[in-house]
Structures are given as structure tokens and as C-alpha cells.
Amino acid sequence: MATTEALLEHLTALRRAVTDAMVSANGYKEYGSKLTSSNRAAQLAEVTTVPSARQHASDCSICNSWDGS
């Protein structure tokens, strides 16, 4: 059973990953047209690829085993 502290730590890491992704997407939106074509392609690949660290499984053991204490 996951404790409340473990769940909060887990969700904090997820929130941080989402925030980082939003910063990257907003940066591309704002500055993408000002980049060179190769830099634009690299930035676009970063924005459109979701690393496994940012993916949250529907069967997450921490979320599914939270005991509420």
C-alpha cells in the first residue's frame, strides 16, 4: 500500500514533468518561427515526443495502491 507521502511525491514528479513539457511547448510556440530550420525541427521533436518519464500508466501501482492514510 502506498502512503499519502509516497502518493504526493509521485504526483509532484508528474506535475513537474507536465510543467516542463508546457514550458517547452510555450517556448516553441513563442520562438519557433525565429529558430533555424534544424533547431526548429529539434525543438518540435522535443515538444511532440512524450518521454516515458512523462507517461502515466493507467495501472500505476502507486496510484492504485494508495491507502488513504
C-alpha positions in Angstrom: 0.0 0.0 0.0 1.3 3.4 -0.9 1.3 6.0 1.8 -0.1 9.5 1.3 3.5 10.8 1.3 4.5 8.4 -1.5 1.5 9.4 -3.5 2.2 13.1 -3.0 5.8 12.6 -4.0 4.7 10.7 -7.1 2.2 13.3 -8.1 4.7 16.1 -7.6 7.1 14.4 -10.0 4.3 14.1 -12.6 3.3 17.7 -12.1 7.0 18.8 -12.6 7.2 16.7 -15.8 4.0 18.3 -17.1 5.2 21.8 -16.2 8.5 21.2 -18.1 6.6 20.0 -21.1 4.3 23.1 -21.0 7.4 25.3 -20.8 8.9 23.6 -23.9 5.6 23.8 -25.8 5.2 27.5 -25.0 8.8 28.2 -25.9 8.3 26.6 -29.3 5.0 28.5 -29.8 6.7 31.8 -29.0 10.1 31.4 -30.6 9.8 28.5 -33.0 9.5 30.7 -36.1 12.7 32.6 -35.1 14.8 29.4 -35.0 16.9 28.0 -37.8 15.2 25.1 -39.6 17.4 22.5 -37.9 16.8 24.0 -34.5 13.1 24.3 -35.1 13.0 20.6 -36.1 14.8 19.6 -33.0 12.6 21.7 -30.8 9.4 20.4 -32.5 10.6 16.8 -31.9 11.1 17.6 -28.2 7.6 19.1 -28.0 5.8 16.3 -29.8 7.6 13.4 -28.2 6.4 12.3 -24.8 9.3 10.6 -22.9 8.4 7.6 -20.9 9.1 9.5 -17.7 6.1 11.8 -18.5 3.8 8.9 -19.4 1.5 7.8 -16.6 0.2 4.3 -16.7 -3.5 3.7 -16.1 -2.4 0.8 -13.9 0.1 2.8 -11.8 1.0 0.8 -8.7 1.3 3.9 -6.5 -2.0 5.5 -7.5 -3.9 2.2 -7.4 -2.5 1.1 -4.1 -2.9 4.4 -2.2 -4.3 3.5 1.2 -5.6 7.0 2.1 -3.6 7.3 5.3 
